[in-house]
Amino acid sequence: MESNTNTPSPLQVQGIHRGKDVAVLMGGPGPESEISRWSGQAVADALRERGYAARTVEVDQNLDQVLRNNRPDVAVIALHGVGGEDGTVQGLLEYLGIPYTGSNVLSSALAMDKVKSKELFRLYNIPTLPYYTVESEQMAQLERVHGTFGFPVFVKPAGGGSSLGSGKADTVSELQARCEEALQYDTTVLVERYVEGKEINVGVVRGEAIGAIEIEPQREFYDYVAKYGEDQSTYHFPARVAPTRYQGLLRLAERANLALGATGITRVDMLVTAGENEYVLELNTIPGFTAKSLIPKMGISFLDLCEIMVDDARLHALSPQRLGMSDKRRGQGLLPPSDRGAHNTDMGGSKGSAESQGHGPTGSSTGGARAQQGGGSPGSTRSAQVQTIRTQNAQPAAHP
């Protein structure tokens, strides 16, 4: 899968950082720190196997000093949740001038905030479940806030992952309990309409959807135990849907990436009903890379995935182009020398149109959301910059 082309296709490995010092950032302050360590160690081991000088770095409040004292050529962000997936570490790496993997500061923050994500999805006509939000100070009036929204509902923290603090509620008392649990992980709670359907996740690499996997949990829903416990879920790849619908799910995932400006390797979580409805639940800018994670189950070598991720490490906000710096001036000021420069690749996907959704009971609008796409129009596209290469086994089989 080696390639020397300037613009890599979704599954091309270039190995441009082989032999360099790669720091895999893992751990962190949030409740998903242990999962992060699993991902980080797996990625570090894979990169070493491919010839990288990869080392793991435990993330804490002294991270900036650690990176200054032992500066890597590239940083792989294997952090999940608060403090790693929300744009904070990305911002630090921008100012240190260390190229990093994944999405930029803004896209990371938007994807981590499920409410802001939904506002942008609605702006881009990407189907998402009806919802409303609950702040901690609204708990005393929860029944009034819920109003005529009805039951059942699904409750989750607005900024969190691994299904921590999430669950179904069928009554006001259950809603109260679920919201109190979710508030342990965030100050804002997202309450969505509960809809029966298949949970299908789509992997996206460099703006191109590579496949869709169906999750069949043994529990009521795909919670923390179903995700990380032994034999708690069955996975079907490709997802068991009609071929035309399968292709539609891939396109929908690409549009979700464009809506949030996400780059690198991402995962888009969807709910697919028995009828004709598909809903985007969320987008993960740093999906798991453990033995139980989903993207490595999509028919692509785990080693290749890790190397693709490192190939695309770059600076976004403080790139040489944005600072107007020539190669001779790199290394003066914020940026490191040229041999530590960013690998700049413009990535994108394609957008179409989809059904729009109604608001939750609060009647909130999306007027404050601003999409950061070129041209300023949801209808614009960067799909010409994406090669359409797919793995053979990512094509769905026909099902009766």
C-alpha positions as CSV (number, residue, x, y, z in Angstrom):
1,M,0.0,0.0,0.0
2,E,3.0,2.3,-0.4
3,S,2.6,5.5,-2.3
4,N,4.7,8.5,-3.2
5,T,1.8,10.7,-4.5
6,N,1.5,14.2,-3.1
7,T,-2.3,13.7,-2.4
8,P,-2.9,10.4,-0.7
9,S,-6.0,8.5,-1.4
10,P,-8.0,7.3,1.6
11,L,-6.2,4.1,2.2
12,Q,-2.7,4.9,1.0
13,V,0.2,4.6,3.4
14,Q,3.1,6.9,2.8
15,G,5.2,6.4,5.9
16,I,6.6,10.0,5.8
17,H,7.4,10.0,9.5
18,R,9.0,6.6,9.8
19,G,12.1,6.7,12.0
20,K,11.0,9.9,13.6
21,D,10.1,10.5,17.3
22,V,6.4,10.0,17.7
23,A,4.7,10.7,21.1
24,V,1.4,8.9,21.7
25,L,-0.6,11.0,24.1
26,M,-2.8,8.9,26.4
27,G,-4.6,8.8,29.7
28,G,-5.7,12.3,30.7
29,P,-8.0,13.7,33.4
30,G,-11.4,12.4,32.2
31,P,-13.4,9.3,33.0
32,E,-12.3,7.6,29.8
33,S,-8.6,7.7,30.7
34,E,-8.3,3.9,31.0
35,I,-9.8,3.3,27.6
36,S,-7.4,5.9,26.3
37,R,-4.5,4.0,27.7
38,W,-5.7,0.8,25.9
39,S,-5.9,2.8,22.6
40,G,-2.5,4.5,23.1
41,Q,-0.6,1.4,23.9
42,A,-2.1,-0.4,20.9
43,V,-1.2,2.4,18.6
44,A,2.4,2.7,20.0
45,D,3.0,-1.0,19.6
46,A,1.7,-0.9,16.0
47,L,3.9,2.1,15.1
48,R,7.0,0.5,16.5
49,E,6.3,-2.6,14.4
50,R,6.3,-0.2,11.3
51,G,9.6,1.3,12.3
52,Y,8.6,4.4,14.2
53,A,10.4,5.6,17.3
54,A,7.1,5.7,19.2
55,R,6.8,6.4,22.9
56,T,3.7,6.8,25.1
57,V,3.2,10.0,27.1
58,E,0.8,10.0,30.1
59,V,-1.2,13.3,29.9
60,D,-1.6,15.4,33.0
61,Q,-1.4,19.1,33.9
62,N,2.3,19.1,33.2
63,L,2.0,18.1,29.6
64,D,3.3,21.3,28.1
65,Q,6.5,21.1,30.1
66,V,6.9,17.4,29.2
67,L,6.6,18.2,25.5
68,R,9.0,21.2,25.8
69,N,11.6,19.1,27.6
70,N,11.4,16.1,25.3
71,R,9.9,17.5,22.1
72,P,8.5,14.9,19.6
73,D,8.4,15.3,15.8
74,V,4.7,14.2,15.8
75,A,2.0,13.8,18.4
76,V,-0.6,11.1,18.1
77,I,-3.6,12.0,20.2
78,A,-5.1,8.8,21.7
79,L,-7.1,10.7,24.3
80,H,-10.8,10.1,24.7
81,G,-13.3,12.6,26.1
82,V,-12.7,15.6,28.3
83,G,-9.2,17.2,28.0
84,G,-8.2,15.3,24.9
85,E,-11.0,15.1,22.4
86,D,-12.5,18.5,23.0
87,G,-9.8,20.8,21.4
88,T,-7.8,21.6,24.5
89,V,-4.7,19.4,23.7
90,Q,-5.0,20.3,20.0
91,G,-4.7,24.0,21.0
92,L,-1.6,23.3,23.1
93,L,0.0,21.4,20.3
94,E,-0.7,24.3,17.8
95,Y,1.2,26.8,20.0
96,L,4.0,24.3,20.6
97,G,4.2,23.9,16.8
98,I,4.0,20.1,17.1
99,P,2.1,18.4,14.2
100,Y,-0.7,16.3,15.6
101,T,-3.2,13.7,14.4
102,G,-7.0,14.1,13.9
103,S,-9.1,17.2,13.6
104,N,-8.4,20.8,14.5
105,V,-9.3,22.7,17.6
106,L,-12.7,23.9,16.4
107,S,-13.9,20.7,14.9
108,S,-12.8,18.7,17.9
109,A,-14.7,21.0,20.2
110,L,-17.8,20.9,18.1
111,A,-17.8,17.1,17.8
112,M,-17.3,16.8,21.6
113,D,-20.4,19.0,22.2
114,K,-23.3,16.8,21.2
115,V,-25.7,19.8,21.3
116,K,-23.6,22.0,19.0
117,S,-23.0,19.0,16.7
118,K,-26.8,18.6,16.4
119,E,-27.3,22.3,15.6
120,L,-24.8,22.0,12.8
121,F,-26.3,18.8,11.5
122,R,-29.6,20.4,11.3
123,L,-28.1,23.4,9.5
124,Y,-26.7,21.0,6.9
125,N,-30.0,19.0,6.6
126,I,-28.4,16.0,8.2
127,P,-31.1,13.9,10.0
128,T,-30.8,13.8,13.8
129,L,-33.2,12.8,16.5
130,P,-35.5,15.4,18.1
131,Y,-34.1,16.6,21.4
132,Y,-34.0,19.2,24.2
133,T,-31.4,20.1,26.8
134,V,-31.4,20.3,30.5
135,E,-29.1,22.5,32.6
136,S,-28.2,21.7,36.2
137,E,-30.2,24.6,37.4
138,Q,-33.3,23.4,35.6
139,M,-33.6,20.1,37.5
140,A,-36.2,21.5,39.9
141,Q,-38.5,22.2,36.9
142,L,-37.6,19.1,34.9
143,E,-41.2,18.0,34.4
144,R,-42.1,21.4,33.0
145,V,-39.1,21.5,30.8
146,H,-40.0,18.0,29.5
147,G,-43.5,19.2,28.7
148,T,-45.3,17.2,26.0
149,F,-42.1,15.7,24.6
150,G,-43.3,12.2,25.6
151,F,-41.6,8.9,26.5
152,P,-39.5,6.9,26.1
153,V,-36.4,9.1,25.8
154,F,-32.7,8.6,25.9
155,V,-30.5,10.7,28.2
156,K,-26.8,11.4,27.9
157,P,-24.2,14.0,28.9
158,A,-23.8,16.7,26.3
159,G,-20.0,16.2,26.3
160,G,-18.9,12.7,27.0
161,G,-18.2,9.3,25.5
162,S,-18.2,5.5,26.0
163,S,-21.9,5.8,26.9
164,L,-21.0,6.9,30.5
165,G,-23.9,8.5,32.2
166,S,-26.3,7.5,29.5
167,G,-29.6,5.6,29.6
168,K,-33.2,5.2,28.7
169,A,-36.1,6.7,30.6
170,D,-39.8,5.7,30.4
171,T,-41.2,7.9,33.2
172,V,-40.6,11.3,34.8
173,S,-39.0,9.7,37.8
174,E,-36.7,7.7,35.6
175,L,-35.9,10.9,33.6
176,Q,-35.0,12.6,36.9
177,A,-32.7,9.8,37.9
178,R,-31.0,9.6,34.4
179,C,-30.5,13.4,34.3
180,E,-28.9,13.3,37.8
181,E,-26.5,10.6,36.6
182,A,-25.6,12.4,33.4
183,L,-25.0,15.6,35.4
184,Q,-22.1,13.8,37.1
185,Y,-20.3,14.0,33.7
186,D,-21.4,17.4,32.4
187,T,-23.3,20.5,33.4
188,T,-25.6,20.0,30.3
189,V,-27.8,17.0,29.6
190,L,-29.1,16.0,26.2
191,V,-32.5,14.3,26.1
192,E,-33.4,12.7,22.8
193,R,-36.5,10.9,21.4
194,Y,-36.0,7.2,21.9
195,V,-36.4,5.4,18.5
196,E,-36.1,1.7,17.9
197,G,-33.5,0.8,15.3
198,K,-30.1,-0.7,14.4
199,E,-27.0,1.1,15.6
200,I,-24.6,1.4,12.7
201,N,-21.2,3.0,12.8
202,V,-19.4,4.3,9.7
203,G,-15.7,4.7,9.5
204,V,-14.4,7.7,7.6
205,V,-10.7,8.1,6.5
206,R,-9.6,11.3,4.9
207,G,-13.2,12.4,4.3
208,E,-14.0,9.1,2.6
209,A,-16.4,6.5,4.2
210,I,-14.7,3.1,4.2
211,G,-17.5,0.9,5.5
212,A,-20.4,0.6,7.9
213,I,-20.6,-1.9,10.8
214,E,-23.8,-3.0,12.6
215,I,-23.8,-3.5,16.3
216,E,-26.0,-6.1,18.0
217,P,-25.6,-5.6,21.7
218,Q,-26.7,-8.3,24.1
219,R,-27.9,-5.6,26.5
220,E,-30.8,-3.1,26.0
221,F,-28.5,-0.7,24.3
222,Y,-24.8,-0.3,23.4
223,D,-23.6,0.9,26.8
224,Y,-20.2,0.8,28.5
225,V,-20.4,-2.9,29.3
226,A,-21.6,-3.8,25.8
227,K,-18.7,-1.9,24.3
228,Y,-15.9,-3.2,26.5
229,G,-17.1,-6.4,28.2
230,E,-16.4,-9.9,26.9
231,D,-18.9,-11.3,24.4
232,Q,-21.4,-8.5,25.1
233,S,-22.0,-7.6,21.5
234,T,-22.1,-9.1,18.1
235,Y,-20.8,-7.1,15.1
236,H,-21.9,-7.5,11.5
237,F,-19.6,-6.1,8.7
238,P,-20.8,-5.0,6.3
239,A,-24.0,-3.8,8.1
240,R,-27.1,-5.8,7.2
241,V,-29.0,-3.3,5.1
242,A,-29.9,-3.2,1.4
243,P,-26.9,-2.2,-0.9
244,T,-28.5,1.1,-1.9
245,R,-29.2,2.0,1.7
246,Y,-25.7,1.0,2.7
247,Q,-24.3,3.5,0.1
248,G,-26.6,6.2,1.5
249,L,-25.2,5.6,5.0
250,L,-21.7,6.1,3.7
251,R,-22.6,9.4,2.0
252,L,-24.4,10.6,5.1
253,A,-21.3,10.0,7.2
254,E,-19.2,12.0,4.8
255,R,-21.6,14.9,5.0
256,A,-21.5,14.8,8.8
257,N,-17.7,15.1,8.6
258,L,-18.0,18.1,6.3
259,A,-20.6,19.7,8.6
260,L,-18.1,19.7,11.5
261,G,-15.0,20.1,9.4
262,A,-13.6,16.9,10.8
263,T,-10.4,15.4,9.3
264,G,-8.2,12.3,9.7
265,I,-9.9,9.1,10.9
266,T,-13.4,9.5,12.4
267,R,-16.4,7.4,13.3
268,V,-20.0,8.5,12.7
269,D,-22.6,6.8,14.9
270,M,-26.1,6.3,13.4
271,L,-29.5,4.9,14.2
272,V,-31.2,3.1,11.3
273,T,-34.9,2.3,11.6
274,A,-36.8,-0.6,9.9
275,G,-38.5,2.0,7.8
276,E,-36.8,4.7,5.7
277,N,-35.2,6.8,8.5
278,E,-31.6,7.2,9.4
279,Y,-30.4,9.5,12.1
280,V,-26.8,10.7,12.9
281,L,-26.2,10.4,16.6
282,E,-22.7,11.8,16.9
283,L,-19.3,12.1,15.3
284,N,-16.1,10.9,17.1
285,T,-13.0,12.7,16.1
286,I,-10.8,10.2,18.0
287,P,-12.4,6.8,17.8
288,G,-11.1,4.0,19.9
289,F,-8.1,1.9,18.7
290,T,-8.4,-1.0,21.1
291,A,-9.0,-4.7,20.3
292,K,-12.7,-4.1,20.7
293,S,-12.9,-0.9,18.7
294,L,-15.0,-0.7,15.6
295,I,-12.9,0.9,12.8
296,P,-10.3,-1.8,13.0
297,K,-13.1,-4.3,12.4
298,M,-13.8,-2.7,9.0
299,G,-11.5,-4.9,6.9
300,I,-8.4,-2.6,7.1
301,S,-5.1,-3.6,8.6
302,F,-4.7,-2.1,12.1
303,L,-1.1,-1.2,11.2
304,D,-2.1,0.6,8.1
305,L,-4.7,2.6,10.0
306,C,-2.2,3.7,12.6
307,E,0.3,4.7,9.9
308,I,-2.3,6.6,7.9
309,M,-3.2,8.5,11.0
310,V,0.5,9.5,11.5
311,D,0.9,10.4,7.8
312,D,-1.8,13.0,8.2
313,A,-0.4,14.7,11.3
314,R,-0.2,18.4,10.8
315,L,-0.7,21.9,12.2
316,H,-4.0,23.6,11.4
317,A,-4.5,27.0,12.9
318,L,-0.8,27.9,13.1
319,S,0.4,26.3,9.9
320,P,3.2,28.0,7.9
321,Q,0.7,29.0,5.2
322,R,-1.5,30.8,7.7
323,L,1.4,32.6,9.3
324,G,2.9,33.5,6.0
325,M,6.2,31.8,6.8
326,S,8.6,30.6,4.1
327,D,10.6,27.5,4.6
328,K,13.6,29.6,5.6
329,R,11.6,31.2,8.4
330,R,10.2,28.0,9.9
331,G,11.6,27.4,13.3
332,Q,11.5,31.1,14.2
333,G,8.8,31.9,16.7
334,L,6.1,29.3,17.2
335,L,7.0,26.7,14.6
336,P,9.6,24.0,14.8
337,P,12.3,23.4,12.2
338,S,11.3,22.2,8.8
339,D,12.0,18.6,9.5
340,R,9.3,18.8,12.1
341,G,6.9,20.7,9.9
342,A,3.3,19.7,9.3
343,H,2.2,17.4,6.6
344,N,-0.5,19.5,5.0
345,T,-3.2,17.7,3.2
346,D,-6.6,19.3,2.4
347,M,-9.2,16.7,3.0
348,G,-12.9,16.6,2.3
349,G,-15.8,14.5,1.2
350,S,-19.2,15.0,-0.4
351,K,-22.5,16.5,0.6
352,G,-26.0,16.0,-0.6
353,S,-29.3,16.7,0.9
354,A,-31.5,14.9,3.5
355,E,-34.7,15.4,5.4
356,S,-34.7,18.1,8.0
357,Q,-35.9,17.5,11.6
358,G,-38.2,19.3,14.0
359,H,-37.1,21.0,17.1
360,G,-37.4,19.7,20.6
361,P,-40.0,21.0,23.0
362,T,-38.0,24.1,23.9
363,G,-38.3,25.4,20.3
364,S,-34.6,26.3,20.2
365,S,-33.1,27.4,16.9
366,T,-29.7,26.9,15.3
367,G,-29.2,30.5,14.6
368,G,-25.9,30.7,16.6
369,A,-24.2,27.9,14.7
370,R,-21.7,28.8,12.0
371,A,-20.3,26.2,9.6
372,Q,-16.6,26.6,8.9
373,Q,-16.7,25.3,5.3
374,G,-15.2,27.0,2.3
375,G,-17.6,29.1,0.4
376,G,-19.8,29.5,3.4
377,S,-22.6,27.4,1.9
378,P,-23.8,24.0,3.1
379,G,-24.2,23.1,-0.5
380,S,-20.5,23.6,-1.3
381,T,-18.3,20.5,-1.7
382,R,-14.7,19.5,-1.6
383,S,-15.3,16.0,-2.9
384,A,-13.0,16.6,-5.9
385,Q,-10.1,16.4,-3.5
386,V,-11.1,12.9,-2.4
387,Q,-10.1,9.7,-4.3
388,T,-12.9,7.1,-4.3
389,I,-11.0,4.0,-3.4
390,R,-12.8,1.3,-1.4
391,T,-11.7,-2.0,0.0
392,Q,-13.4,-5.0,-1.7
393,N,-14.8,-6.4,1.4
394,A,-16.5,-3.1,2.4
395,Q,-19.2,-3.7,-0.2
396,P,-22.5,-4.9,1.3
397,A,-24.1,-8.2,0.4
398,A,-27.7,-8.2,-0.6
399,H,-30.1,-9.3,2.1
400,P,-33.6,-10.5,1.7
